[in-house]
Amino acid sequence: MTVLIDLLGAAYMLAATVIALYSASFFILLAIYLLKRKQPPAAPDVPDDGLLSVTLQLPIYNEQHVAERLIDAIGALDYPRDKLCVQVLDDSTDETTAILRAKVDGWRTRGLDITLLRRPERAGYKAGALAYGLAYCTTDCAGTFDADFVPAPDFLRRVMPHFNASPNVALVQTRWAHVNVDYNLLTRAQGLAMDQHFAIEQVARSRGDLPMSMNGTGGVWRRAAIVDAGGWSAETLTEDLDLSYRAFLKGWRFRYIVDVSVPGEVPPQLTAYKLQQARWAKGSTQCLAKHAGSLLRSDLTLLQKVFGLTHLGQYAIQPFVLLLFVLTPPALATGLLLRLPLAPLGIASLAPPIILAMGQIALYPDWLRRLLYFPALLLFNTGMMLNNSRAVIEALTGRGGNAFKRTPKFGVVRRGDRLAGTRYLIRPDWTTTGEIALGLYALLGLVVALFRAPAMITYLLVYVASFGVLAFGSLWQAWRYGD
């Protein structure tokens, strides 16, 4: 029995230490942000004849609810028409193609250089579509917009001059905003999470010369950097992260412009959100396995290497979070938990919520009202550990295939917009059953805590609520919005 308790303690401390170190890294990012927040990258004044030419690539797959809005936004961009080319990279198998064809024809008659490109097969998914289009691209730069994003007319005017600042600038990435953040509790919670990444983390990484990446959309690449880094690849499910690290390790540098925002749709359906998170978790962990060795062997500074690893491993932390939770009830039952030195974990765990609050303060005058949705984010994200851990394990073991399962877009903006009836809705999978089981396990741990460690009641109550919200929320949405 003593040996088993010792093993339990060792496993618990391992998980707690990994989580604490990862969480503590956010204190350093916060410090860099506070030091650099008033030092935005400057762009020179560039006359029209000095601006670089750009191709905007729009990879689309079955997006009938949002495709027209995107094309109209691209058509309204204020940029010299002789320096702007648009590629609609359509892999759709439904009515989306007809919608796109009509829109493309309409904008072409108005003088926009826009082309609808369809591949013989959907090989390589989004990465394959971008690579296919790049073969037909002759401009200096290439930008990407996912189907649900809506750039403002001055987007290119504010972004493209940054390439004139230095020939070493490979990428200019802009901030994501949200067209539907007020749709439901889930979208409000996601808004908080994304804002801390785009308002604080990306600013710190960019201005601190730490590894960062394109965010998949709302960014523009120098085409020479894409080619030099080896082009778009479908080896991982996060083609943007993969290309970014290959370019960064080649010596290219990126600019992040927090003041330029592009609104897009955050998933209003729980199962769609889980699908998105699983793809990001699997893809980033694939990139960790692919680039960790090159990162450590590179000539980058120690700080750059450490924050490159924490960046690539942002989802790889999830199995440790799951392990810590699973070990908590037996650690409580044996009395082990009360003897472990866990104070550093408690202190480190303060960093992510502080950064989250700073993200709201940086972006919104009514930041305090928005932070009222933090409990919802806590419940949704805590309950995601099974979904994300599965994706991480699949990435590390090579199981589960490498199919790119895109996040469906519904075109809903305001509360009350109709979500029911669309064929893009996703049904719950086996992880919902697993979440119910983990919720019951957390309930068992809560009973143990009542008798052995009352201080842990709140901790376990969060898990009971998180798994319950995620599982039954998914089932409720499937019932309410299903056919």
C-alpha positions in Angstrom: 0.0 0.0 0.0 2.8 2.4 0.8 4.3 1.8 -2.6 1.0 2.6 -4.3 0.6 5.8 -2.3 4.2 6.8 -3.2 3.4 6.3 -6.9 0.2 8.2 -6.5 2.1 11.1 -4.9 4.7 11.1 -7.6 2.2 11.1 -10.4 0.2 13.9 -8.7 3.3 16.0 -8.2 4.4 15.5 -11.8 1.1 16.7 -13.2 1.0 19.6 -10.8 4.5 20.7 -11.6 4.0 20.6 -15.3 0.8 22.6 -15.0 2.4 25.1 -12.6 5.3 25.7 -14.9 3.1 26.2 -17.9 0.8 28.5 -16.0 3.6 30.5 -14.5 4.9 31.3 -18.1 2.0 33.6 -18.5 3.4 35.9 -15.8 6.4 36.4 -18.1 4.2 37.1 -21.1 2.2 39.6 -19.0 5.5 41.3 -17.9 6.6 41.6 -21.6 3.2 42.9 -22.5 3.3 45.6 -19.8 6.8 46.7 -20.9 6.0 46.7 -24.7 2.3 47.6 -24.9 3.1 51.2 -25.9 5.6 50.2 -28.5 3.5 49.3 -31.6 5.3 48.4 -34.8 5.4 51.5 -37.0 4.5 51.3 -40.7 5.9 53.9 -43.2 3.7 56.1 -45.3 3.6 54.4 -48.6 2.1 55.9 -51.8 -0.1 53.7 -54.0 2.7 53.0 -56.5 4.9 51.7 -53.7 2.5 49.3 -52.1 3.1 45.6 -52.7 0.7 43.5 -54.7 -1.4 41.0 -52.8 -3.6 37.9 -53.6 -6.3 37.2 -51.1 -7.1 33.5 -50.8 -10.5 32.5 -49.6 -10.6 28.7 -48.8 -14.2 27.6 -48.7 -15.9 24.3 -48.1 -19.7 24.2 -47.8 -20.3 27.7 -46.4 -23.6 28.7 -47.8 -24.6 30.7 -44.8 -21.6 33.1 -44.9 -20.1 32.9 -48.4 -21.9 35.9 -49.9 -21.0 38.2 -46.9 -17.3 37.3 -47.3 -17.2 38.0 -51.0 -19.0 41.3 -50.6 -16.5 42.4 -47.9 -13.6 41.5 -50.1 -15.1 43.4 -53.0 -15.5 46.5 -50.9 -11.8 46.6 -49.9 -10.1 49.9 -50.6 -6.8 49.0 -52.4 -5.4 49.7 -55.8 -7.3 47.4 -58.2 -4.2 46.7 -60.2 -2.4 45.4 -57.1 -5.2 43.2 -55.8 -6.1 39.7 -56.9 -8.7 37.4 -55.2 -8.8 33.6 -55.4 -12.0 31.9 -54.2 -10.7 28.4 -53.4 -13.9 26.4 -53.5 -14.0 22.7 -52.5 -17.7 22.7 -51.7 -20.1 19.9 -52.5 -23.4 21.7 -51.8 -25.2 24.9 -52.9 -22.2 27.0 -51.9 -20.6 26.7 -55.3 -23.6 28.2 -57.1 -23.7 31.1 -54.6 -20.0 31.7 -55.1 -20.1 31.6 -58.9 -22.9 34.2 -59.0 -21.0 36.5 -56.6 -17.7 36.1 -58.4 -19.3 36.9 -61.7 -21.0 39.9 -60.3 -17.8 41.4 -58.8 -15.7 40.6 -61.9 -18.1 42.8 -63.9 -17.4 45.6 -61.5 -13.6 45.4 -62.2 -12.4 43.2 -59.4 -9.7 40.6 -60.4 -11.4 37.6 -58.8 -11.3 34.0 -59.8 -13.2 30.9 -58.7 -10.8 28.0 -58.5 -12.0 24.4 -58.0 -9.7 21.5 -57.6 -10.2 18.0 -59.0 -10.2 16.6 -55.4 -10.0 18.0 -51.9 -6.5 16.7 -51.2 -4.8 18.3 -48.3 -7.9 20.1 -47.2 -7.3 23.8 -46.4 -3.6 23.6 -46.7 -4.0 21.8 -50.1 -6.4 24.5 -51.3 -3.9 27.3 -50.3 -1.0 25.5 -52.0 -3.1 25.0 -55.1 -4.0 28.7 -55.3 -0.4 29.8 -54.6 0.7 28.0 -57.7 -1.4 30.5 -59.7 -0.3 33.5 -57.6 2.1 36.0 -59.1 1.7 38.8 -56.5 4.2 39.9 -53.8 2.0 38.8 -50.9 -0.8 36.3 -50.2 -3.4 36.8 -47.5 -6.1 34.4 -46.1 -9.6 34.9 -44.9 -11.8 32.1 -43.7 -15.4 32.1 -44.9 -16.9 33.7 -41.7 -14.6 36.7 -41.5 -15.6 40.2 -42.5 -12.6 42.6 -43.1 -13.2 46.3 -43.0 -12.7 48.3 -46.3 -9.4 49.8 -44.9 -7.9 46.4 -44.0 -5.2 46.3 -46.7 -4.5 50.0 -46.4 -3.5 49.5 -42.8 -1.7 46.1 -43.2 0.3 46.2 -46.4 2.6 49.2 -45.5 4.1 47.1 -42.8 5.8 44.9 -45.5 7.6 48.1 -46.7 9.1 48.6 -43.2 11.6 45.7 -43.6 12.3 43.0 -46.2 12.5 40.5 -43.3 8.8 40.9 -42.4 7.2 37.6 -43.5 3.7 37.9 -42.0 1.4 40.6 -40.8 -1.3 39.2 -38.5 -4.3 41.1 -37.3 -6.6 40.7 -34.3 -9.8 38.5 -34.4 -13.0 40.2 -33.3 -16.4 38.5 -33.1 -19.5 39.1 -35.1 -21.7 37.0 -32.8 -20.2 37.3 -29.3 -23.6 38.2 -27.9 -25.5 35.2 -29.4 -25.4 32.9 -26.3 -23.4 32.1 -23.2 -21.0 29.9 -25.1 -20.1 32.7 -27.6 -19.6 35.2 -24.7 -17.2 32.7 -23.0 -15.2 32.2 -26.2 -14.9 35.9 -26.7 -13.1 36.2 -23.3 -10.7 33.4 -24.2 -9.9 34.8 -27.7 -9.5 38.3 -26.4 -6.8 37.4 -24.0 -4.9 35.6 -26.7 -5.2 38.4 -29.2 -5.0 41.4 -26.9 -2.2 40.2 -24.6 -0.4 37.1 -25.7 0.1 37.9 -29.3 1.2 41.4 -28.5 3.8 40.1 -26.0 5.1 37.4 -28.4 5.3 39.8 -31.4 6.9 42.7 -29.6 9.1 40.5 -27.4 10.5 38.7 -30.6 9.2 35.4 -29.3 7.9 32.7 -31.6 4.3 33.4 -32.7 2.1 32.2 -35.5 -0.4 33.2 -38.1 -3.9 32.6 -36.7 -5.2 30.9 -39.9 -7.1 33.9 -41.1 -6.9 37.7 -41.0 -3.2 37.5 -41.9 -1.1 38.4 -45.0 2.2 36.6 -45.9 5.1 37.7 -48.1 4.9 35.1 -50.8 8.7 34.7 -50.8 8.6 33.7 -47.1 6.0 31.0 -47.8 8.2 29.6 -50.6 11.4 29.8 -48.6 9.8 28.0 -45.7 8.7 25.1 -47.9 5.1 26.1 -48.7 1.8 25.1 -47.2 1.7 21.5 -45.8 -1.1 19.2 -44.8 1.2 17.2 -42.5 -0.5 18.7 -39.5 -4.1 20.0 -38.8 -2.8 23.4 -38.1 -1.2 24.4 -41.3 -0.8 28.0 -40.2 1.2 27.1 -37.1 3.4 24.7 -39.0 4.3 27.2 -41.7 4.9 29.9 -39.1 7.5 27.9 -37.2 9.2 26.8 -40.4 9.5 30.5 -41.4 10.5 31.7 -38.0 13.3 29.1 -37.8 14.4 30.3 -41.2 15.0 33.8 -39.8 11.8 35.5 -41.0 10.0 37.7 -38.5 6.3 38.6 -38.0 4.3 41.7 -37.1 1.1 41.6 -35.1 -1.2 44.6 -35.4 -3.6 44.6 -32.5 -5.3 47.8 -33.6 -6.6 46.2 -36.8 -9.4 43.8 -36.1 -11.3 41.4 -38.3 -14.6 40.1 -36.9 -15.4 36.4 -37.4 -17.9 33.9 -36.1 -17.2 31.9 -32.9 -19.0 28.5 -32.7 -22.5 28.9 -31.2 -22.9 25.1 -30.9 -21.1 23.2 -28.2 -20.3 20.2 -30.4 -18.9 22.5 -33.1 -16.8 24.2 -30.5 -15.5 20.8 -29.3 -14.7 19.9 -32.9 -12.7 23.1 -33.3 -10.8 22.7 -30.1 -10.0 19.1 -30.9 -8.6 20.1 -34.3 -6.5 22.9 -32.7 -5.3 20.5 -30.0 -4.3 17.8 -32.3 -2.7 20.1 -34.9 -0.7 22.1 -32.4 0.6 18.9 -30.7 1.5 17.5 -34.1 3.5 20.7 -34.6 5.1 20.3 -31.2 6.3 16.8 -32.2 7.5 18.1 -35.6 9.3 21.2 -34.6 10.5 20.7 -31.0 13.8 19.2 -32.0 14.6 21.9 -34.6 13.6 24.6 -32.1 15.9 23.3 -29.4 18.8 22.9 -31.9 18.4 26.3 -33.3 20.4 29.5 -32.6 17.4 31.1 -30.9 17.8 32.5 -27.3 16.8 30.3 -24.3 13.7 32.5 -23.8 12.6 32.0 -27.4 13.1 28.3 -27.2 11.1 28.0 -23.9 8.3 30.1 -25.2 8.3 28.3 -28.5 7.8 25.0 -26.6 5.1 26.4 -24.4 3.3 27.8 -27.4 3.4 24.6 -29.4 2.5 22.6 -26.2 -0.4 24.8 -25.2 -2.8 21.9 -25.6 -0.4 19.1 -24.7 -0.9 20.3 -21.1 -4.5 18.9 -21.2 -3.7 15.3 -20.4 -1.8 16.5 -17.3 -4.9 18.5 -16.2 -7.0 15.4 -16.8 -4.5 13.3 -14.8 -4.5 15.7 -11.9 -8.3 15.6 -11.7 -8.5 11.8 -11.9 -5.9 11.4 -9.2 -7.6 13.9 -6.8 -10.3 11.6 -5.3 -7.8 8.8 -4.3 -5.3 11.4 -3.1 -8.1 12.8 -0.9 -9.2 9.4 0.3 -5.7 8.4 1.4 -5.0 11.7 3.0 -2.0 12.2 0.6 -3.3 15.5 -0.8 -3.0 17.3 2.5 0.7 16.4 2.7 1.7 17.5 -0.8 3.4 21.0 -1.4 0.9 22.4 -3.8 1.1 26.1 -2.9 3.2 26.9 -6.1 0.4 25.5 -8.3 -2.1 27.7 -6.6 0.0 30.8 -7.2 0.8 29.9 -10.8 -2.8 29.3 -11.5 -3.5 33.0 -11.0 -1.6 34.0 -14.1 -4.2 32.9 -16.8 -7.2 34.7 -15.2 -5.1 37.8 -14.7 -4.1 37.8 -18.4 -7.8 37.2 -19.3 -8.9 40.2 -17.3 -6.1 42.3 -18.8 -7.3 41.4 -22.3 -10.8 42.8 -21.5 -9.3 45.9 -19.9 -7.1 46.5 -23.0 -10.0 46.3 -25.5 -13.3 47.4 -23.9 -14.5 50.3 -21.8 -17.1 48.0 -20.3 -14.6 45.4 -19.4 -16.0 44.8 -15.9 -19.4 43.8 -17.3 -17.8 41.4 -19.8 -15.8 39.7 -17.0 -19.1 38.6 -15.5 -19.0 35.8 -18.0 -15.7 34.4 -16.6 -17.6 31.6 -14.7 -19.1 30.4 -17.9 -15.7 30.3 -19.6 -14.3 28.4 -16.6 -17.1 25.8 -16.8 -16.8 25.3 -20.6 -13.0 25.1 -20.8 -12.6 22.9 -17.7 -15.0 20.4 -19.2 -13.1 20.3 -22.4 -10.2 18.3 -20.9 -11.4 14.9 -22.1 -12.1 16.2 -25.7 -8.7 17.9 -25.9 -6.8 15.2 -24.2 -8.1 12.6 -26.7 -6.9 14.9 -29.5 -3.4 15.3 -28.0 -3.0 11.6 -27.5 -4.1 10.9 -31.1 -1.5 13.4 -32.2 1.3 11.8 -30.2 0.4 8.2 -31.1 -0.6 8.8 -34.8 -4.0 7.4 -34.3 -7.4 8.8 -35.4 -6.4 9.8 -38.9 -5.5 13.3 -40.1 -8.8 14.4 -41.6 -9.4 18.2 -41.4 -12.9 18.5 -39.8 -13.8 22.1 -40.4 -15.8 24.1 -37.9 -19.2 24.8 -39.4 -20.4 28.4 -39.8 -24.0 29.2 -39.3 -24.2 32.9 -40.1 -25.9 33.7 -36.8 -25.1 37.1 -35.3 -27.7 38.2 -32.8 -29.6 36.3 -30.1 -32.7 34.9 -31.8 -31.1 34.3 -35.2 -32.2 30.9 -36.4 -29.7 28.0 -35.8 -32.1 25.1 -36.2 -32.6 23.2 -39.4 -29.1 23.7 -41.0 -27.4 20.5 -42.3 -24.1 21.8 -40.8 -25.1 21.1 -37.2 -22.9 18.4 -35.6 -24.2 15.6 -33.4 -22.6 14.7 -30.0 -20.0 11.9 -30.1 -18.7 9.4 -27.5 -16.9 12.1 -25.5 -20.3 13.3 -24.2 -20.8 9.9 -22.5 -17.3 10.2 -21.2 -18.1 13.7 -19.8 -21.1 12.3 -18.0 -18.9 9.6 -16.5 -16.3 12.1 -15.4 -19.0 14.3 -13.9 -20.2 11.4 -11.8 -16.6 10.6 -10.8 -16.2 14.3 -9.7 -19.4 13.9 -7.7 -17.9 10.9 -5.9 -14.7 13.0 -5.2 -17.0 15.7 -3.8 -18.5 13.3 -1.3 -14.9 12.2 -0.2 -13.9 15.9 0.2 -16.9 16.6 2.4 -15.4 14.2 5.0 -11.6 14.4 4.3 -10.8 17.8 3.0 -13.6 20.5 2.9 -11.1 22.9 1.3 -11.3 20.9 -1.9 -15.1 21.1 -2.2 -15.1 24.1 -4.5 -12.5 22.5 -6.7 -14.5 19.4 -7.2 -17.8 21.2 -7.5 -16.3 23.1 -10.5 -15.7 19.7 -12.2 -19.1 18.4 -11.4 -20.7 21.5 -12.9 -18.2 21.7 -15.9 -18.8 18.1 -17.1 -22.5 18.5 -16.5 -22.7 21.7 -18.5 -20.7 20.4 -21.4 -22.4 17.0 -21.6 -26.0 18.0 -21.1 -25.6 21.3 -23.0 -24.5 19.3 -26.0 -27.4 16.9 -25.7 -29.9 19.8 -25.2 -28.6 21.7 -28.3 -28.8 18.5 -30.3 -32.4 18.0 -29.2 -33.4 21.6 -29.7 -31.8 22.3 -33.0 -31.9 18.8 -34.6 -34.4 17.9 -37.2 
